[in-house]
Amino acid sequence: MKLQQIVPVILISAVTSVGSMWAYNKYVGVEKVVYNSSDSNRIPSNYAGFFDGINNSPTDFSQAAEAAIPATVHIKTKATRTASNNLPRRSPLFDLFGFDWDEGMTPRSMPQMASGSGAIISDDGYIVTNNHVIDGADEITVTMSDKKTHKARLIGADPSSDLAVLKIEAKNLPFLLYGNSDDVKVGQWVLAIGYPLNLQTTVTAGIVSAKSRTLEINRRQSNTPIESFIQTDAAVNPGNSGGPLVNTAGHLIGINSAIASPTGSYAGYSFTIPVNMVKKIVADLMKFGTVQRAYLGINYAPDNLSEEVKKQEGITSGNGVYVLDVTKDGAAAASGIKKGDIITRINNAPVTSGAEMVGQIATYRPGDRVKIGFVRDGKEMIKEVTLRNSSGTTEIVKVSVLDKLGAEFGNIDAKLAKEMGVRGGVIVKSISESGAFSKTRMEAGFVILKVNGKEVSSIDQFRAELEKAGNSVTLDGMYPGYEGVFRYPMKIVE
C-alpha cells in the first residue's frame, strides 16, 4: 500500500478512537476512584468521618512511663501456714504418754512467700493493690522503684472487688493522678506497669480491647463479686497483679487484676478494675474501714441468655438490662421500677449489659440519688432513685471486729453447754478463706470459752472482749466430743 493511502487510514482510526472515548465518557460515564490520604479533600463514603478529629500524635509512651514508674511499687508478702491439718482428735500420744500435740509439741510451720504490685495514690504513703496479693499475709513489704523498702500495714480490703489499701510511713512520695475510666475508649493505647515474674519495674503497652467484662473470678474470694473489667492486650503476668494501668497522659485508669490464660501466664488478654470503681472503694476503706455498698434492688437477666430461654421466660429483647424482679423494700421498688423494664442509663452513662450497670452502681454509696433511664412498653422513662444498702436503708455500715475474723458465729444452746460442762460459749459455725481465723489451725465447730483469759458465754461478750483486746488475741475453747482445751493465738488486722 502506498504512503498516500496509509496516512488517511491512520488519521481516520485516530479520530474514530478519540471520538469514541469522548462519547463514552459523556453519555455513559466512568466512576472515578479516589485513593484517599490524610490531606485529601475527598473521602470515599465508606471512610466518611474517619479522619475527623483523629489523634495523629506519635505513639511515644516515654512520658507516661516516666510518670508512672516511680509511683509503682513491688509488694512482697510472707504468711505462715502449718504443715498439718490438726484435726481436733485425741492422738495416740495421749494414750501412751499422757499429753497430746496441742499440749506439749510445736506444730511444724512453713513460711509462704508471694509478690505483686501496687500503685501509690497519695504523697503520704497510701497504696492500692489487689486483695488477692495481700490476703492472708502476716508481713507486707513494699519496695520502691529506687530500691527503698518499707513495712506496710493493711488499712482495709474488699474481696468482692479484689481491692486492698496499704499504708507505709513515708512522706513526699510520687503518686499517680486518677483518670476517668468512663472516658476510656476501645482501641486507645494503655500501659501496664508492674513487677511481673519478680523482674524489676516493667512497662508493657497495648490497647483497650473491650469494656465491662465479667469473669466471675472474684467469686473465688467472695460470695458477692463485683466485676466490670477493662479488657486490654497489654502483656500482664503473675506479679503484675495490683499494678496500675495508665493512659498515654500517665493518669491511672485502672488496677490490673487478672489474665485469661490456659497456662497461668500471659496469653493475650488482661483485665483491669476501672479507676472510677477503685476511687470509691478506696475512699470507703480509708474513711469507714469497710465498703459502703449501694444496691439498686433488682434481679436482672444475664447477658448470655439464649433467644430460646428469653422466649420461654418472656424476656423482651432490648439494648439494656432486663429487670426480672425487684426486691421488696429496695431502692428500685420504692421508685416505681418494676419487672419487665429495660434499664438503659444510670445518670448520664449508658448501660447495655449487667456488668456495665454493676460497674456504675459500684461508684455510688447508699443514700446517693441517681437518675435511672429505662424503657417500659416501648416508651423511654426516667426515675430518680435513692440507692440503699443491703439492709434496705441508707445508713452507714460500720465494720465490726467480728467481720475481721472471717467466720460465722452462734451462741451454744443449753443442751450443748450441759454436755460440755460449761455455762455458755460461742460456737464457730464456719470459717472463710480470708480473715484472722483462716491463718490459724482452728476448725469449724470450735467453742470459744475465753478471750485473753476472760470468760465469754455469748456473742455479745465475745465482741466486747475482742474490742478491748487490740490486735493480739488468744482464744481458749473446746471441740464438742473431744477432750482437752485448745488454744489459738492470732493477730487481728486493723
ABEGO torsion letter per residue (X at the ends): XBAAAAAAAAAAAAAAAAAAAAAAAAAAEBBBBBBBBAABABBBAAABGAABGBBABBBBAAAAAAAAAAABBBBBBBBBBBABAGBBBBBAAAAAAGBBAAAABBBBBBBBBBBBBBBBABAAGBBBBBAAAABGBABBBBBBAAGBBBBBBBABBBAAAGBBBBBBBBBGBBBBBBBBAAABBBGBBBBBBEBBGGBBBBBBBBBBABBGBBAGAAAAABABBBBBBBBBABBBBBGABGBBBBBAAGBBAEBBABBBBAAGBBAGBBBBBBAAAAAAAAAAAAAAGBBBBBBAGBBBBBAABBAAAAAAAGBBBBBEBBBABBBBGBAAAAAGBBBGBBBABBEABBBABAAAAAAAAAABBBGBBBBBBBBBGGBBBBBBBBBBBAAGBABBBBBBAAAAAGBBBBBBBAAAAAAAGBAEEBBBABBBABEAAAABABBBGBBBABBGGBBBABAAAAAAAAAAAEABBBBBBBBBGBBEBBBBBBBBBX
